[in-house]
Amino acid sequence: QLHLEGNNFTGPLPSEFGKLQMMIGLHLDDNMFTSTIPVKLSSMRSLVVLSLGNNALSGPIPTEISELHDLVELKLSGNVLEGSVPKAVCELGLKELQVDSNVQCSCCSQNI
């Protein structure tokens, strides 16, 4: 697992994290990452936890996140994401899904 919470990192969230294909946990909360969630994170096929809360990420939640079949926790609250949680992401059967109330989620009940 990679824990880089609270380090005041700025700028776009590096898509290079997607190269860490055997990583089971990516914790990047409480930084100042900007940009959209990189689609290349869906290459991290072993991820169980993806925690990107409390940054400045924007745009939609990529449908490609649904390719992370081992994912159990997805934490995205505290960003400026928009749109809705893709139905394919909800169908992963996540134990924990954190999104802000401005992100629509018709297939889950865990909006925060």
MOPAC internal coordinates of N, CA, C and O (Angstrom, degrees):
PM7 1SCF
backbone

  N    0.0000 0     0.00 0     0.00 0    0    0    0
  C    1.4462 1     0.00 0     0.00 0    1    0    0
  C    1.5139 1   109.05 1     0.00 0    2    1    0
  O    1.2310 1   121.34 1   -31.69 1    3    2    1
  N    1.3128 1   115.05 1   148.31 1    3    2    1
  C    1.4494 1   121.19 1   178.99 1    5    3    2
  C    1.5233 1   108.34 1  -117.19 1    6    5    3
  O    1.2310 1   120.65 1   -64.10 1    7    6    5
  N    1.3284 1   116.36 1   115.90 1    7    6    5
  C    1.4628 1   122.59 1  -179.60 1    9    7    6
  C    1.5180 1   108.81 1  -110.32 1   10    9    7
  O    1.2310 1   120.79 1   -70.37 1   11   10    9
  N    1.3339 1   116.10 1   109.63 1   11   10    9
  C    1.4591 1   121.45 1   178.72 1   13   11   10
  C    1.5271 1   110.33 1  -128.06 1   14   13   11
  O    1.2310 1   120.41 1  -143.90 1   15   14   13
  N    1.3222 1   116.83 1    36.10 1   15   14   13
  C    1.4506 1   121.36 1  -178.47 1   17   15   14
  C    1.5263 1   110.53 1   -71.33 1   18   17   15
  O    1.2310 1   121.53 1   -32.71 1   19   18   17
  N    1.3491 1   114.68 1   147.29 1   19   18   17
  C    1.4466 1   121.18 1   170.32 1   21   19   18
  C    1.5097 1   116.31 1    62.90 1   22   21   19
  O    1.2310 1   119.73 1  -145.46 1   23   22   21
  N    1.3130 1   118.12 1    34.54 1   23   22   21
  C    1.4548 1   121.33 1  -179.40 1   25   23   22
  C    1.5260 1   114.11 1  -103.26 1   26   25   23
  O    1.2310 1   120.45 1  -174.95 1   27   26   25
  N    1.3273 1   116.74 1     5.05 1   27   26   25
  C    1.4703 1   121.75 1  -179.21 1   29   27   26
  C    1.5239 1   113.03 1    57.77 1   30   29   27
  O    1.2310 1   120.11 1  -149.19 1   31   30   29
  N    1.3384 1   117.40 1    30.81 1   31   30   29
  C    1.4589 1   120.91 1   173.88 1   33   31   30
  C    1.5243 1   108.43 1   -64.27 1   34   33   31
  O    1.2310 1   120.33 1   -38.27 1   35   34   33
  N    1.3138 1   116.97 1   141.73 1   35   34   33
  C    1.4550 1   121.87 1  -179.93 1   37   35   34
  C    1.5204 1   109.82 1  -125.55 1   38   37   35
  O    1.2310 1   121.19 1    -9.27 1   39   38   37
  N    1.3194 1   115.32 1   170.73 1   39   38   37
  C    1.4528 1   121.30 1   177.00 1   41   39   38
  C    1.5119 1   111.91 1    90.48 1   42   41   39
  O    1.2310 1   121.07 1     4.16 1   43   42   41
  N    1.3193 1   115.55 1  -175.84 1   43   42   41
  C    1.4707 1   119.96 1  -178.75 1   45   43   42
  C    1.5304 1   111.75 1   -63.86 1   46   45   43
  O    1.2310 1   121.18 1   -34.51 1   47   46   45
  N    1.3100 1   115.35 1   145.49 1   47   46   45
  C    1.4658 1   120.62 1   174.88 1   49   47   46
  C    1.5263 1   107.24 1   -67.74 1   50   49   47
  O    1.2310 1   119.58 1   -61.44 1   51   50   49
  N    1.3237 1   118.41 1   118.56 1   51   50   49
  C    1.4717 1   120.68 1  -174.60 1   53   51   50
  C    1.5370 1   112.83 1   -63.28 1   54   53   51
  O    1.2310 1   121.04 1   -52.82 1   55   54   53
  N    1.3091 1   115.61 1   127.18 1   55   54   53
  C    1.4675 1   120.26 1   177.16 1   57   55   54
  C    1.5239 1   110.98 1   -69.22 1   58   57   55
  O    1.2310 1   120.33 1   163.72 1   59   58   57
  N    1.3437 1   116.98 1   -16.28 1   59   58   57
  C    1.4603 1   121.46 1   179.59 1   61   59   58
  C    1.5247 1   113.21 1   -61.49 1   62   61   59
  O    1.2310 1   120.21 1   160.03 1   63   62   61
  N    1.3352 1   117.19 1   -19.97 1   63   62   61
  C    1.4598 1   119.06 1   174.78 1   65   63   62
  C    1.5285 1   110.44 1   -56.65 1   66   65   63
  O    1.2310 1   120.25 1   151.94 1   67   66   65
  N    1.3240 1   117.13 1   -28.06 1   67   66   65
  C    1.4533 1   121.72 1   179.17 1   69   67   66
  C    1.5159 1   113.84 1   -60.81 1   70   69   67
  O    1.2310 1   120.08 1   162.07 1   71   70   69
  N    1.3136 1   117.46 1   -17.93 1   71   70   69
  C    1.4659 1   121.43 1   178.88 1   73   71   70
  C    1.5291 1   112.26 1   -76.84 1   74   73   71
  O    1.2310 1   120.29 1   167.44 1   75   74   73
  N    1.3163 1   117.05 1   -12.56 1   75   74   73
  C    1.4681 1   121.63 1  -179.00 1   77   75   74
  C    1.5220 1   109.38 1   -86.09 1   78   77   75
  O    1.2310 1   120.88 1  -112.89 1   79   78   77
  N    1.3018 1   115.93 1    67.11 1   79   78   77
  C    1.4608 1   121.99 1  -169.45 1   81   79   78
  C    1.5189 1   114.66 1   -68.52 1   82   81   79
  O    1.2310 1   119.30 1   160.76 1   83   82   81
  N    1.3183 1   118.94 1   -19.24 1   83   82   81
  C    1.4597 1   121.03 1  -179.96 1   85   83   82
  C    1.5372 1   112.43 1   -98.03 1   86   85   83
  O    1.2310 1   120.38 1   179.71 1   87   86   85
  N    1.3126 1   116.87 1    -0.29 1   87   86   85
  C    1.4671 1   122.29 1  -179.21 1   89   87   86
  C    1.5284 1   109.95 1   -66.38 1   90   89   87
  O    1.2310 1   120.13 1   -45.11 1   91   90   89
  N    1.3229 1   117.35 1   134.89 1   91   90   89
  C    1.4665 1   119.83 1   179.33 1   93   91   90
  C    1.5271 1   112.52 1  -102.99 1   94   93   91
  O    1.2310 1   120.15 1   163.76 1   95   94   93
  N    1.3326 1   117.31 1   -16.24 1   95   94   93
  C    1.4538 1   120.00 1   178.79 1   97   95   94
  C    1.5126 1   111.19 1  -145.65 1   98   97   95
  O    1.2310 1   120.52 1   -51.60 1   99   98   97
  N    1.3394 1   116.61 1   128.40 1   99   98   97
  C    1.4515 1   121.95 1   176.79 1  101   99   98
  C    1.5240 1   107.47 1  -123.78 1  102  101   99
  O    1.2310 1   120.76 1   -68.48 1  103  102  101
  N    1.3306 1   116.15 1   111.52 1  103  102  101
  C    1.4610 1   123.20 1  -174.70 1  105  103  102
  C    1.5265 1   108.55 1  -116.89 1  106  105  103
  O    1.2310 1   120.72 1   -77.07 1  107  106  105
  N    1.3220 1   116.23 1   102.93 1  107  106  105
  C    1.4584 1   121.55 1  -177.19 1  109  107  106
  C    1.5243 1   111.37 1  -121.89 1  110  109  107
  O    1.2310 1   120.05 1  -155.12 1  111  110  109
  N    1.3175 1   117.52 1    24.88 1  111  110  109
  C    1.4634 1   122.46 1  -178.50 1  113  111  110
  C    1.5261 1   111.55 1   -62.54 1  114  113  111
  O    1.2310 1   121.76 1   -19.65 1  115  114  113
  N    1.3363 1   114.23 1   160.35 1  115  114  113
  C    1.4592 1   122.29 1   169.70 1  117  115  114
  C    1.5260 1   113.91 1    56.90 1  118  117  115
  O    1.2310 1   121.14 1  -136.39 1  119  118  117
  N    1.3149 1   115.43 1    43.61 1  119  118  117
  C    1.4542 1   122.26 1   170.95 1  121  119  118
  C    1.5223 1   106.88 1  -120.30 1  122  121  119
  O    1.2310 1   119.98 1    21.10 1  123  122  121
  N    1.3035 1   117.65 1  -158.90 1  123  122  121
  C    1.4646 1   121.06 1   178.57 1  125  123  122
  C    1.5224 1   110.40 1  -131.41 1  126  125  123
  O    1.2310 1   121.02 1  -138.89 1  127  126  125
  N    1.3424 1   115.65 1    41.11 1  127  126  125
  C    1.4590 1   119.50 1   177.77 1  129  127  126
  C    1.5248 1   109.32 1   -66.24 1  130  129  127
  O    1.2310 1   121.19 1   -39.54 1  131  130  129
  N    1.3155 1   115.33 1   140.46 1  131  130  129
  C    1.4566 1   122.01 1   178.31 1  133  131  130
  C    1.5305 1   108.02 1  -117.06 1  134  133  131
  O    1.2310 1   120.30 1     3.21 1  135  134  133
  N    1.2805 1   117.03 1  -176.79 1  135  134  133
  C    1.4619 1   125.24 1   179.18 1  137  135  134
  C    1.5136 1   111.02 1    86.05 1  138  137  135
  O    1.2310 1   121.43 1    10.14 1  139  138  137
  N    1.2976 1   114.86 1  -169.86 1  139  138  137
  C    1.4578 1   121.04 1   177.08 1  141  139  138
  C    1.5246 1   109.24 1   -90.48 1  142  141  139
  O    1.2310 1   120.59 1   -10.60 1  143  142  141
  N    1.3209 1   116.48 1   169.40 1  143  142  141
  C    1.4647 1   121.28 1   174.50 1  145  143  142
  C    1.5329 1   106.67 1   -73.55 1  146  145  143
  O    1.2310 1   119.62 1   -60.21 1  147  146  145
  N    1.3261 1   118.34 1   119.79 1  147  146  145
  C    1.4622 1   119.84 1  -177.18 1  149  147  146
  C    1.5365 1   112.34 1   -62.94 1  150  149  147
  O    1.2310 1   120.91 1   -48.38 1  151  150  149
  N    1.3119 1   115.86 1   131.62 1  151  150  149
  C    1.4606 1   121.78 1   177.74 1  153  151  150
  C    1.5283 1   110.17 1   -60.28 1  154  153  151
  O    1.2310 1   120.31 1   149.73 1  155  154  153
  N    1.3311 1   117.01 1   -30.27 1  155  154  153
  C    1.4751 1   120.93 1  -177.45 1  157  155  154
  C    1.5285 1   112.74 1   -63.74 1  158  157  155
  O    1.2310 1   119.75 1   164.66 1  159  158  157
  N    1.3394 1   118.09 1   -15.34 1  159  158  157
  C    1.4656 1   118.88 1   175.90 1  161  159  158
  C    1.5277 1   110.76 1   -62.73 1  162  161  159
  O    1.2310 1   120.44 1   158.52 1  163  162  161
  N    1.3237 1   116.77 1   -21.48 1  163  162  161
  C    1.4688 1   120.04 1   178.75 1  165  163  162
  C    1.5300 1   111.91 1   -68.98 1  166  165  163
  O    1.2310 1   119.96 1   172.02 1  167  166  165
  N    1.3335 1   117.68 1    -7.98 1  167  166  165
  C    1.4707 1   121.36 1   175.15 1  169  167  166
  C    1.5200 1   112.03 1   -79.54 1  170  169  167
  O    1.2310 1   120.56 1   169.20 1  171  170  169
  N    1.3256 1   116.53 1   -10.80 1  171  170  169
  C    1.4642 1   121.20 1  -178.71 1  173  171  170
  C    1.5322 1   108.75 1   -83.82 1  174  173  171
  O    1.2310 1   120.64 1  -113.05 1  175  174  173
  N    1.3087 1   116.39 1    66.95 1  175  174  173
  C    1.4615 1   123.21 1  -168.96 1  177  175  174
  C    1.5167 1   115.43 1   -62.14 1  178  177  175
  O    1.2310 1   119.43 1   164.38 1  179  178  177
  N    1.3261 1   118.69 1   -15.62 1  179  178  177
  C    1.4662 1   121.26 1  -179.81 1  181  179  178
  C    1.5247 1   112.83 1   -93.73 1  182  181  179
  O    1.2310 1   120.09 1   179.13 1  183  182  181
  N    1.3382 1   117.44 1    -0.87 1  183  182  181
  C    1.4629 1   120.27 1  -176.03 1  185  183  182
  C    1.5237 1   112.42 1   -60.09 1  186  185  183
  O    1.2310 1   121.32 1   -47.76 1  187  186  185
  N    1.3089 1   115.08 1   132.24 1  187  186  185
  C    1.4557 1   123.11 1   173.30 1  189  187  186
  C    1.5284 1   108.83 1  -107.23 1  190  189  187
  O    1.2310 1   120.74 1   146.03 1  191  190  189
  N    1.3397 1   116.19 1   -33.97 1  191  190  189
  C    1.4667 1   122.04 1  -179.86 1  193  191  190
  C    1.5207 1   109.35 1  -128.86 1  194  193  191
  O    1.2310 1   120.94 1   -53.53 1  195  194  193
  N    1.3334 1   115.81 1   126.47 1  195  194  193
  C    1.4574 1   122.21 1   171.81 1  197  195  194
  C    1.5195 1   106.85 1  -123.46 1  198  197  195
  O    1.2310 1   120.81 1   -70.13 1  199  198  197
  N    1.3224 1   116.06 1   109.87 1  199  198  197
  C    1.4521 1   121.57 1  -173.72 1  201  199  198
  C    1.5206 1   109.71 1  -121.85 1  202  201  199
  O    1.2310 1   121.09 1   -73.00 1  203  202  201
  N    1.3339 1   115.53 1   107.00 1  203  202  201
  C    1.4624 1   122.23 1  -175.76 1  205  203  202
  C    1.5222 1   111.60 1  -122.64 1  206  205  203
  O    1.2310 1   119.76 1  -159.27 1  207  206  205
  N    1.3115 1   118.07 1    20.73 1  207  206  205
  C    1.4555 1   122.34 1  -174.53 1  209  207  206
  C    1.5166 1   113.86 1   -66.10 1  210  209  207
  O    1.2310 1   121.58 1   -26.13 1  211  210  209
  N    1.3373 1   114.58 1   153.87 1  211  210  209
  C    1.4640 1   123.02 1   173.90 1  213  211  210
  C    1.5236 1   113.49 1    57.97 1  214  213  211
  O    1.2310 1   121.61 1  -126.48 1  215  214  213
  N    1.3135 1   114.52 1    53.52 1  215  214  213
  C    1.4517 1   123.09 1   170.82 1  217  215  214
  C    1.5222 1   106.62 1  -123.28 1  218  217  215
  O    1.2310 1   119.53 1    28.33 1  219  218  217
  N    1.3072 1   118.50 1  -151.67 1  219  218  217
  C    1.4618 1   122.50 1   175.82 1  221  219  218
  C    1.5262 1   109.37 1  -129.31 1  222  221  219
  O    1.2310 1   120.99 1  -142.66 1  223  222  221
  N    1.3302 1   115.70 1    37.34 1  223  222  221
  C    1.4651 1   120.65 1  -179.81 1  225  223  222
  C    1.5238 1   109.28 1   -70.95 1  226  225  223
  O    1.2310 1   120.81 1   -36.60 1  227  226  225
  N    1.3228 1   116.07 1   143.40 1  227  226  225
  C    1.4588 1   120.69 1  -176.84 1  229  227  226
  C    1.5257 1   110.08 1  -132.40 1  230  229  227
  O    1.2310 1   121.55 1    -3.11 1  231  230  229
  N    1.3132 1   114.64 1   176.89 1  231  230  229
  C    1.4576 1   120.50 1   178.24 1  233  231  230
  C    1.5124 1   111.62 1    84.84 1  234  233  231
  O    1.2310 1   120.62 1     9.36 1  235  234  233
  N    1.3204 1   116.43 1  -170.64 1  235  234  233
  C    1.4601 1   121.16 1  -177.98 1  237  235  234
  C    1.5243 1   112.70 1   -81.18 1  238  237  235
  O    1.2310 1   121.22 1   -17.78 1  239  238  237
  N    1.3177 1   115.27 1   162.22 1  239  238  237
  C    1.4701 1   121.64 1   171.73 1  241  239  238
  C    1.5307 1   106.40 1   -79.68 1  242  241  239
  O    1.2310 1   119.76 1   -58.36 1  243  242  241
  N    1.3204 1   118.07 1   121.64 1  243  242  241
  C    1.4712 1   119.35 1  -176.26 1  245  243  242
  C    1.5350 1   112.34 1   -64.55 1  246  245  243
  O    1.2310 1   120.90 1   -46.04 1  247  246  245
  N    1.3103 1   115.89 1   133.96 1  247  246  245
  C    1.4622 1   121.45 1   175.80 1  249  247  246
  C    1.5226 1   110.69 1   -58.77 1  250  249  247
  O    1.2310 1   120.19 1   150.17 1  251  250  249
  N    1.3230 1   117.24 1   -29.83 1  251  250  249
  C    1.4643 1   122.08 1  -177.78 1  253  251  250
  C    1.5265 1   113.16 1   -60.80 1  254  253  251
  O    1.2310 1   119.95 1   161.87 1  255  254  253
  N    1.3254 1   117.70 1   -18.13 1  255  254  253
  C    1.4685 1   120.88 1   175.45 1  257  255  254
  C    1.5324 1   109.32 1   -56.99 1  258  257  255
  O    1.2310 1   120.41 1   152.28 1  259  258  257
  N    1.3166 1   116.81 1   -27.72 1  259  258  257
  C    1.4685 1   120.93 1  -179.73 1  261  259  258
  C    1.5298 1   112.38 1   -66.22 1  262  261  259
  O    1.2310 1   119.84 1   169.31 1  263  262  261
  N    1.3258 1   117.92 1   -10.69 1  263  262  261
  C    1.4648 1   121.40 1   177.27 1  265  263  262
  C    1.5267 1   111.61 1   -79.89 1  266  265  263
  O    1.2310 1   120.19 1   174.43 1  267  266  265
  N    1.3251 1   117.24 1    -5.57 1  267  266  265
  C    1.4654 1   122.21 1   178.80 1  269  267  266
  C    1.5338 1   108.24 1   -90.08 1  270  269  267
  O    1.2310 1   120.64 1  -101.67 1  271  270  269
  N    1.3093 1   116.39 1    78.33 1  271  270  269
  C    1.4647 1   122.35 1  -171.16 1  273  271  270
  C    1.5195 1   114.62 1   -66.88 1  274  273  271
  O    1.2310 1   119.47 1   160.89 1  275  274  273
  N    1.3330 1   118.61 1   -19.11 1  275  274  273
  C    1.4612 1   121.36 1   178.29 1  277  275  274
  C    1.5265 1   112.49 1   -91.63 1  278  277  275
  O    1.2310 1   120.35 1   177.19 1  279  278  277
  N    1.3352 1   116.93 1    -2.81 1  279  278  277
  C    1.4569 1   121.30 1  -175.61 1  281  279  278
  C    1.5267 1   111.18 1   -63.11 1  282  281  279
  O    1.2310 1   120.96 1   -47.74 1  283  282  281
  N    1.3327 1   115.78 1   132.26 1  283  282  281
  C    1.4587 1   122.89 1  -179.95 1  285  283  282
  C    1.5317 1   110.49 1  -116.65 1  286  285  283
  O    1.2310 1   120.49 1   145.18 1  287  286  285
  N    1.3414 1   116.66 1   -34.82 1  287  286  285
  C    1.4572 1   122.01 1  -179.18 1  289  287  286
  C    1.5229 1   110.23 1  -127.06 1  290  289  287
  O    1.2310 1   121.27 1   -50.22 1  291  290  289
  N    1.3327 1   115.17 1   129.78 1  291  290  289
  C    1.4550 1   122.42 1   175.82 1  293  291  290
  C    1.5220 1   107.36 1  -129.83 1  294  293  291
  O    1.2310 1   120.63 1   -67.90 1  295  294  293
  N    1.3238 1   116.41 1   112.10 1  295  294  293
  C    1.4615 1   121.64 1  -175.36 1  297  295  294
  C    1.5233 1   108.94 1  -116.96 1  298  297  295
  O    1.2310 1   121.38 1   -69.01 1  299  298  297
  N    1.3285 1   114.96 1   110.99 1  299  298  297
  C    1.4580 1   121.12 1  -175.39 1  301  299  298
  C    1.5229 1   113.31 1  -126.98 1  302  301  299
  O    1.2310 1   119.30 1  -175.53 1  303  302  301
  N    1.3182 1   118.94 1     4.47 1  303  302  301
  C    1.4637 1   120.61 1  -176.60 1  305  303  302
  C    1.5188 1   110.70 1   -69.22 1  306  305  303
  O    1.2310 1   121.02 1   -20.90 1  307  306  305
  N    1.3344 1   115.65 1   159.10 1  307  306  305
  C    1.4536 1   120.78 1   179.26 1  309  307  306
  C    1.5148 1   113.78 1    80.87 1  310  309  307
  O    1.2310 1   120.15 1  -157.33 1  311  310  309
  N    1.3121 1   117.31 1    22.67 1  311  310  309
  C    1.4568 1   123.39 1   175.06 1  313  311  310
  C    1.5242 1   108.04 1  -119.71 1  314  313  311
  O    1.2310 1   119.91 1     8.77 1  315  314  313
  N    1.2932 1   117.78 1  -171.23 1  315  314  313
  C    1.4634 1   121.46 1   176.40 1  317  315  314
  C    1.5275 1   109.81 1  -117.50 1  318  317  315
  O    1.2310 1   121.38 1  -136.20 1  319  318  317
  N    1.3232 1   114.97 1    43.80 1  319  318  317
  C    1.4594 1   120.75 1   178.70 1  321  319  318
  C    1.5188 1   109.51 1   -68.19 1  322  321  319
  O    1.2310 1   120.74 1   -21.22 1  323  322  321
  N    1.3147 1   116.19 1   158.78 1  323  322  321
  C    1.4617 1   120.83 1  -178.76 1  325  323  322
  C    1.5142 1   110.37 1  -139.80 1  326  325  323
  O    1.2310 1   121.51 1   -10.52 1  327  326  325
  N    1.3011 1   114.71 1   169.48 1  327  326  325
  C    1.4568 1   119.75 1   179.56 1  329  327  326
  C    1.5083 1   111.31 1    88.10 1  330  329  327
  O    1.2310 1   120.91 1    41.34 1  331  330  329
  N    1.3043 1   115.86 1  -138.66 1  331  330  329
  C    1.4587 1   120.21 1  -177.22 1  333  331  330
  C    1.5267 1   110.66 1  -137.46 1  334  333  331
  O    1.2310 1   121.70 1   -17.65 1  335  334  333
  N    1.3153 1   114.34 1   162.35 1  335  334  333
  C    1.4591 1   120.15 1   174.49 1  337  335  334
  C    1.5232 1   106.46 1   -73.54 1  338  337  335
  O    1.2310 1   119.54 1   -57.34 1  339  338  337
  N    1.3256 1   118.48 1   122.66 1  339  338  337
  C    1.4671 1   119.34 1   178.89 1  341  339  338
  C    1.5283 1   110.96 1   -57.78 1  342  341  339
  O    1.2310 1   121.01 1   -41.36 1  343  342  341
  N    1.3242 1   115.67 1   138.64 1  343  342  341
  C    1.4593 1   120.16 1  -178.89 1  345  343  342
  C    1.5244 1   111.37 1   -56.29 1  346  345  343
  O    1.2310 1   120.06 1   142.91 1  347  346  345
  N    1.3219 1   117.49 1   -37.09 1  347  346  345
  C    1.4702 1   121.17 1   179.64 1  349  347  346
  C    1.5250 1   111.36 1   -62.47 1  350  349  347
  O    1.2310 1   119.88 1   149.29 1  351  350  349
  N    1.3295 1   117.84 1   -30.71 1  351  350  349
  C    1.4621 1   121.00 1   177.18 1  353  351  350
  C    1.5255 1   109.53 1   -70.63 1  354  353  351
  O    1.2310 1   120.19 1   136.53 1  355  354  353
  N    1.3227 1   117.24 1   -43.47 1  355  354  353
  C    1.4640 1   120.38 1   177.72 1  357  355  354
  C    1.5252 1   111.55 1   -61.64 1  358  357  355
  O    1.2310 1   120.37 1   146.83 1  359  358  357
  N    1.3048 1   116.89 1   -33.17 1  359  358  357
  C    1.4595 1   121.40 1  -177.74 1  361  359  358
  C    1.5250 1   113.10 1   -73.21 1  362  361  359
  O    1.2310 1   120.13 1   176.46 1  363  362  361
  N    1.3291 1   117.37 1    -3.54 1  363  362  361
  C    1.4651 1   120.39 1   175.97 1  365  363  362
  C    1.5245 1   111.55 1   -68.68 1  366  365  363
  O    1.2310 1   119.84 1   162.35 1  367  366  365
  N    1.3210 1   117.91 1   -17.65 1  367  366  365
  C    1.4603 1   120.62 1  -178.24 1  369  367  366
  C    1.5214 1   112.09 1    73.75 1  370  369  367
  O    1.2310 1   120.84 1  -140.10 1  371  370  369
  N    1.3206 1   115.99 1    39.90 1  371  370  369
  C    1.4616 1   121.18 1  -178.92 1  373  371  370
  C    1.5284 1   111.23 1   -60.68 1  374  373  371
  O    1.2310 1   120.55 1   -37.75 1  375  374  373
  N    1.3206 1   116.56 1   142.25 1  375  374  373
  C    1.4650 1   120.84 1   173.84 1  377  375  374
  C    1.5121 1   110.64 1   -79.78 1  378  377  375
  O    1.2310 1   120.38 1   152.40 1  379  378  377
  N    1.3373 1   116.88 1   -27.60 1  379  378  377
  C    1.4550 1   120.96 1   179.15 1  381  379  378
  C    1.5198 1   109.67 1  -142.66 1  382  381  379
  O    1.2310 1   121.40 1   -53.45 1  383  382  381
  N    1.3228 1   114.93 1   126.55 1  383  382  381
  C    1.4591 1   122.18 1   176.89 1  385  383  382
  C    1.5177 1   107.14 1  -133.69 1  386  385  383
  O    1.2310 1   120.57 1   -63.41 1  387  386  385
  N    1.3233 1   116.51 1   116.59 1  387  386  385
  C    1.4629 1   121.09 1   179.25 1  389  387  386
  C    1.5184 1   109.11 1  -115.69 1  390  389  387
  O    1.2310 1   121.51 1   -62.11 1  391  390  389
  N    1.3346 1   114.72 1   117.89 1  391  390  389
  C    1.4530 1   122.18 1   173.23 1  393  391  390
  C    1.5212 1   107.61 1  -137.23 1  394  393  391
  O    1.2310 1   120.57 1   -20.36 1  395  394  393
  N    1.3212 1   116.51 1   159.64 1  395  394  393
  C    1.4538 1   120.55 1   177.27 1  397  395  394
  C    1.5168 1   110.40 1   -77.19 1  398  397  395
  O    1.2310 1   120.86 1   -19.14 1  399  398  397
  N    1.3295 1   115.95 1   160.86 1  399  398  397
  C    1.4600 1   120.96 1  -175.46 1  401  399  398
  C    1.5261 1   113.02 1   -66.56 1  402  401  399
  O    1.2310 1   119.50 1   161.31 1  403  402  401
  N    1.3440 1   118.56 1   -18.69 1  403  402  401
  C    1.4589 1   119.99 1   177.49 1  405  403  402
  C    1.5241 1   112.42 1   -77.33 1  406  405  403
  O    1.2310 1   119.90 1   168.65 1  407  406  405
  N    1.3244 1   117.79 1   -11.35 1  407  406  405
  C    1.4671 1   121.74 1   177.20 1  409  407  406
  C    1.5218 1   107.28 1   -91.95 1  410  409  407
  O    1.2310 1   120.60 1   -59.71 1  411  410  409
  N    1.3020 1   116.45 1   120.29 1  411  410  409
  C    1.4608 1   120.74 1  -178.46 1  413  411  410
  C    1.5233 1   110.69 1   -73.41 1  414  413  411
  O    1.2310 1   121.98 1   -38.47 1  415  414  413
  N    1.3246 1   113.82 1   141.53 1  415  414  413
  C    1.4623 1   118.64 1   177.87 1  417  415  414
  C    1.5166 1   107.97 1  -147.13 1  418  417  415
  O    1.2310 1   120.72 1   -84.39 1  419  418  417
  N    1.3039 1   116.23 1    95.61 1  419  418  417
  C    1.4609 1   120.68 1  -176.75 1  421  419  418
  C    1.5236 1   112.82 1   -81.18 1  422  421  419
  O    1.2310 1   120.04 1   167.46 1  423  422  421
  N    1.3160 1   117.54 1   -12.54 1  423  422  421
  C    1.4525 1   120.00 1  -174.14 1  425  423  422
  C    1.5214 1   113.24 1  -114.39 1  426  425  423
  O    1.2310 1   119.97 1  -170.09 1  427  426  425
  N    1.3208 1   117.67 1     9.91 1  427  426  425
  C    1.4534 1   119.66 1   179.65 1  429  427  426
  C    1.5218 1   109.30 1  -141.73 1  430  429  427
  O    1.2310 1   121.07 1   -17.78 1  431  430  429
  N    1.2967 1   115.56 1   162.22 1  431  430  429
  C    1.4622 1   119.59 1  -176.98 1  433  431  430
  C    1.5169 1   111.73 1  -119.02 1  434  433  431
  O    1.2310 1   119.45 1  -164.72 1  435  434  433
  N    1.3185 1   118.65 1    15.28 1  435  434  433
  C    1.4519 1   121.08 1  -173.00 1  437  435  434
  C    1.5139 1   113.02 1  -107.85 1  438  437  435
  O    1.2310 1   119.88 1  -147.68 1  439  438  437
  N    1.3319 1   117.83 1    32.32 1  439  438  437
  C    1.4601 1   119.40 1   175.79 1  441  439  438
  C    1.5233 1   109.82 1   -67.47 1  442  441  439
  O    1.2310 1   120.49 1   -42.06 1  443  442  441
  N    1.2883 1   116.68 1   137.94 1  443  442  441
  C    1.4684 1   121.35 1   178.56 1  445  443  442
  C    1.5170 1   108.56 1  -118.99 1  446  445  443
  O    1.2310 1   120.10 1   180.00 1  447  446  445

